Amino acid sequence: MSEHTHSEHTHSEHKETHSAHKPHDSGVVESISNLGSNLLSVKRAKKFAAWYIDTSEKVANQAIDFQASATQWAKETRLAPIFEAQIKYGKKFVERSANAARSLWRLE
């Protein structure tokens, strides 16, 4: 009877040792899987950021262009330099902001 008990004990220890490796192995696979999904999430976030920045830049430039066309009446007045400066600095601001956002997201 003691031989049978020893055999069961050794078999039981082997199961415990083998089952102790499984969670570790599945944890590694799960970590790799999570890493892959995180990389895809970062890619998607960057894609969305690029789209958002481009769209925002276009809309802002369209608004500035509209302002320029709306102030054409002032072309021959003393207000013309003020409007021209607003338009010039507005375009520079939009360009710098978009470039800063792209740099922050490392899109260029």
C-alpha positions, 0 to 999 in steps of 0.5 A: 500500500505504501508503494501505491501511496508514493505513486499517487503522491508523485503523480499528484506533485507532477500535476501541481508542477505542470499546472503551475506552468500553465498560468505562467504560459497563458500569462505570456501569451495574454501579455503578447496579445495585449501588446498587439492590441495596444499597438493597434490602438496606438496606430488607430489613435495616431490615424484619428489624430492625423485626420483630426489635425488635418480637418481642423487645419482645413476648417480654420484656413477656410474660416480665415479665407472667408474672413479675407473675402468678407473684408474685401470691402476694406481694401482701399480703407485705413482698416486694410492693414489691420485685416491683412495682419489678422489674416496673415497672423491667423494663417501662421497661428493655424500652421504652427498649431497644426505642426505642433500637434503633428510633432506631439503625435509624431506624425511627420 
